[in-house]
Amino acid sequence: MPEVMEQRPVRAEDRARGLDRGAELSLSWVTRHLDAFIPWEDDRVSLASLKRLGDLSLPCSYLHAWQASASCSRLPLAQHLPRWEAFLLRCCEDSRFLGAALADPEEGLYRMQIYAWLRVMGYRSARCEDVMRQLWKRGCVPRSVGALHCLWKAGYVRRQPDWAALCREHVLSREACVDSLDVWTTYRVTHALFYATDLGNQALPLPPGEADRIAAIVERLLDRFLQRGKWDVVGELMINLACLGRHGTPLYERAARAFAGTRLPDGAIPMNRVFEQEFHAAEGRMPDSEVFRWCHHPTLIDVLHRAAVLRSR
């Protein structure tokens, strides 16, 4: 009869070391691939290419703020963030970037979010500030909750948005159909909770009963997308649980182990199980551009998740 091995709980110090090692691998991968975030395509700045830069700027801003905390001081943020920040500032001050923002008033503020996140970090650019003034004078308004949150963080919007109403609209309203939500609707849920908690900087602005219901929704979504191998969504849902103070459950621990186990040999985290299997089937012989396309966002999410967990301890 085979011997049954006892599964011992992971010690806190071992878990912390694992968070440190994983964060270092992801940080290093992003730094090595900074040039792939460049948004120029034939000297044009499309919204699709700009999204890559946005994917980098939000995590960079939060990690910049968190690096001074005792919990995150163990992460090698000082080795990587200055290069990320210099890269973002160089892109923001490029005439192609600023010209594209002014040429598209409807999406101008969306395009300037990258600079707004740098502004949160304390950076100021006279050229970028001038573009922002011109956009405000033209009557431009934020067209998404994400843009509103970013502009509020940067000090352009003085009044804090109604995050409780946002949670009820984008999260609680979907309680009855959680088990049928698609990936893109789930992203609306995860992002609403990012904004409402300011990624763990503030408590969820809801009564305890509603907060419990939201945590239950997140856990149901996590269980579902974990089974489907949608690693990018799994990572965002784990960040939600960390920000809500609901991580550490058996479901969360199972998800964290599965997510960490997807890491590719070069340090990247794949978007989903399909790409993960395709990568291994190709024995790693894939164009760098294809790997970046399917890995840059979940790898950034991995860093944010690990930092958020360390801060919640």
N, C-alpha and C positions, 0 to 999 in steps of 0.2 A: 504493500500500500504506500503510495507516495506521501512523503512528509508534507504536511500543511504548514506553509510559512506564515508566521504571524505578521500582519501588516501594522507596523508601528507608526504612530503619528509623527509627522515631520516636526523636528525641533525648530523653535523660532529662529535660532541663530543659523541653522542650516538653510531655512527658507530665505532669510535675509541675504545670505551669501549667494544663493541661487538667483535672487533678484538682481544683485550687483553684477554677477557674471553675464546674465542675459542682457541687461541694459548696456553693458560695455560692448557686447557683440553687435547689438542693433545700432548703437551710436556710431561705432566704427564703420558699419556698412553704409549708413547714411552719409557720413563725412566723405567716404571714398567715392560716393556717387553724386556729390553736389552738382557737378556740371550737368547731370541729366535732368535737374530741376529747371534749367534755363528755359524761359517761356518763349523764346524767339523761334518762330517758324517762318522761314523766308522773310525775315525782318518784320513780321507781323506778330501781334500779341493776341492770340485767340483766347476766348473764354476757356476752352478746353485745356490749352497749354497753361493758362494762368492758374487753373485749379491745382496743378502740381505745386506751384509756388505757395498757394494758400495752404496746401496740405503740410508744408514745411513750417510756415510762419506761425500758425497757432501753437503747435507743440513747442517751438523754439521760445515763444513768449512766456508760456507757463513754466517751462523748465528754467528759463532765465530767472524768473521770480522765485522758484523753489530751491535753486542751488544754494542759497544762503541758509536754508533750514538745516537743523542738525540731522534730521532724518535722511535728507538727500545729499548731505555733504560727502558721503562715502561714494557716490556715483561720480564717474570721471567727466562731469559736465564741463569743467573748466578747460578740458582738453579739446572739446568739440564745439561748444556753443559760440565762442568768438568767431570761428570760421563760418558757422552758419549765419551769424548776424551780419558779418561783413559781406557775405555773398548776397543776402537779402537786400541790404542797403545799396549795394552796387546795382542790383537789378532795378530797384525802385527809382534810382536817380537816372536811369537810362532814358534818353529822350523818346525812345520807342515806347517804353512803358507809360510815361507821362502823356505822350501824345495820344495813345490809345484810350486812356481814361477820359481825356477831354473830348475826344471824338465820339464818345458813346455815353451821352448824359444819362440815359436810362440805367446803364450798368456801371457808370463811372465810380460810384462809391463802392460797388462790389469789387471793381478792379483795384481800388486803392486800399482795400483791407490789408494787403501785405504791408503797406507803409503804416497803417494804423496799429498793427501788431508790434511793429518796431517802435512806434510812439509809446506804447504801453511799457516797453523796456527802457524808455528814457531817451531814445534817439529823437533828434529833430533835424529835418532837412528843409532848408528854405525853399527849394524848388518844389518839394512835395507839399509843403504847407500852402504854397501859392496855388497849386492845383486844387487842393481841398477847398480853399476859399472860393475859387471860381466855380466849383461844383455846387457849393452851398448857395452862392449868389444866383445860380441858374435854377434854383428850386429843386435840386436833386434830393431824393429821400431814399433811405435804405429800403430795399425791396424784399428782404428776407430777414428771418429772425436771426440768422447767423451774422448778417451784416450789422443789424441793430445791436446785437450783443458786443461785437467787436468795436463799434463806434462808441458805445457806452464805456467799455473798458479803456478806450483811448482818450476819453474826456470830451469827445465831440458831442455826445448826447448826455445831458446833465441828469435827467431823471431816469432812475433805474426802471427798466421795463417790468411789467406785471408777470413775474415768472409763475406765480400760482395759476393764473389764467392760462398761461402757455402749457403748463403740465396737464391741466384739465382738458384742454383742447387736443393736444397731441399725444397724450399718454392715457389718461383715464377714460377718454371717450372711446378708446379702442379695446377696453377691457373685455367686452363680450366676444370679440373676434380675434383675440390674441393668437389662437392656434392656426389662423389662416393668413396672417400678415406676411407680405412678401418682404424681400430684402430692403427695397427702397423705402417702404413705409416704416420698417424697423429702424432704418437710419434716422428718420424723423423723430422717432421715440428716443433713441440714444442721444441725439444732438439736443433735443429739448431738455433732457436731464443734464447734459454738459452745461448748458447755459443757466439753467435754474439753480444748479449747485455751484456755479462758477468753478467747475471741475474740482469740487471738494473744498473750495475756499469758504463756502457758506452752506448752512443747513438748508434742506429742502423747505421752501416756504409754504408748507401745508400742514393741516392738523395731523396728529398721529395716525388716525384711521385711514386717511387718504394716502399718507406716506407708506403705510403698510401695504395698501393695495398696489401702489406703484412698484414697490419692491417685489411683490408677488408677480406682477406683470413682467418685470425684467427677468426674474428667475424662470418663468415659463418660456420666455423667448430664448434665454440662454440654453435651456435644455433642448429646445427644438433645433436651434441652429448649430449647437454642438453635435447633435446626431447627424446633421446634414453636412458637416465639415465646412461651414462658411466662416473661415477663421477671422476674417476682418471684422465681421459682425460680432463674433464671439469676443474678440478683444475689446470692442467698444462697450459691450454689455458688461464685461468684467470691470471696466473702468467705472461704469454706472454703479455697480455694486460697491466698489471701493469708496466712491464719493458718497454713497448712501450709508456707509458703515455696515453693509450687509455681506461683506466678503468673509471667507473663512468657513463657509458651510461645505458639506460634502460635495454638493453640486459645483460650487465655485472651485474647490480644490481639484475636482476631476477635470473641469474645463481648463484650469490653469496648466495642469500637467499635459493635457492634450495639445493646447496651444503652443507651449514651449517645445513639445516634441516634434512640431512641424518644421523647426528651423532647418534651413538648407545649409549645405557645407560652407557657403561663403558668408553665412551669418544672417541672411534675409529670412523673413517670415512670409510664406505664400498667402495669397488672397483667399484661396479656397482649396478644398481637397482635390478638385479636378486639376488645377494647375500643379499642385504638389505631385500628383501621380504622373502627369505629363513630364514634369521636370525629371523625375527619377527614371521614367521609362526612356527618356533621351539621354540618360546617364550624364546629366548636367551639360550636355552639348546644346545649349540654347543661346541665341543672341543676347548680349547684355541688355539691349533695349527692351527685349521681351520680358526678361527677368525683372527689370526695373518697373516696367508697366504693371506687373502683377504682384510686386512685392513692396514698392516704396511706402504705400499707405499703411498696410498692416505692420511693417517694421517700425514706422513712427508710432503707431498705436501701441506696439509692444513697449517702447520706451516710456510713453505716457502712463501706461498701465502699471509698470513696475515702480515708477516714481510716485504715482498716486497711492499705491499700496504702502510704500515705505512711509509716506506722509501720514497715513491713517493710523499708524501704530502708536 
